[in-house]
Amino acid sequence: MAGRKSYSPEFRDEAVRLVQQSGKSIRSIAQDLGIVTETLRRWVRTAERDAASGLTPSEREELARLRKEVRILREEREILKKAAAFFAKETK
């Protein structure tokens, strides 16, 4: 997207900490920091989900990558099983 701002992980963490510890509303803190309210709300939801899962963001990314790899390997295995069955019938 054009005009999309990028924020450092430190900035995000500090903004989430402010929401969690200040008692102020997300809207108020977003205005104070000059960011979009929905952006801050998304950061807070993500931080809460990470805390509840016990996974760090890098661990969550690795888990997603590994799950995708397992799915692909299972699909490839099924293709190979079908090919082996096909060629076994052809050689009889």
N, C-alpha and C positions, 0 to 999 in steps of 0.2 A: 504494500500500500504506500502510496506517496504521502509524505507528511507524517508517517508513523514514527514515533519517538522510541528510542531504545534506552532502557534504564539498567543500571548496573545491578548485579545481585545484592550488593551491599545496600543500595538505595531501596530496593524492594523489601529486603529483610527489615530495614529500619522503619519503613512505612507500615509494614505488618505489625511490627512491635508496637508502634504508636497506637494502632487500632486496638490491639489486645490489652495494652496497659494504661492508656490515657483515659478511657471512659468516654471519649468523644465519639461522635458518629463517624462513619466511614465518609460520608459526604463532607463533613467539616474538615477532616484531615486531608481528604483529596483536594479540597479548595485551598487549604493552607500550603500544600505541597505543589499545587499547580498541575495536578494530574486529573485525568478523567475518573469519575466516581466508579464506573463499572470496571475500569482497569484495576483499581485498588480492591474492589470487592472480589474480583477474580483471584488476585494475589492472596487475599485472606483465605478464600475457600481452598485454594491449592495448599497453603501452609497448614490449614486445619486437616486436610485429607492426608498430607504427608505425616503429620504428627500422629494421626490416628492409625495409619498403616505401619508406622515404625520404620519406614523406608526413607532414605535420603533421596533427593531428586535424581542423583546419578544412579542409585540402585534401582529406582523405578524405571529409568530409561533402559538400564541393562536388562531388567526383567521383561520389558516390552520387546526389546530386541531379541532376547532368547525365545520368548513365546512365538514370535514371528518365524524365527529360524526353525523351531520344532514343527510348526504348522507346515512350512515348506518341505521339510524332510519327510513328514508323514505323507504329503501329497506325492512326492517323488517315489517313496516306497510303494505306494499303491499303484503307481504307473508301472513300476518295475515288476510288481507281482502280476499285473495283467499282461504285460509283455511276456513274461516267463510262461504263463499259462497258455498264451496264444502260440508261442513257439513250441511248447511241449506238444500241443495238439497237432501242429503242422508236421512234426517229425515222426508221428505214429503212422 
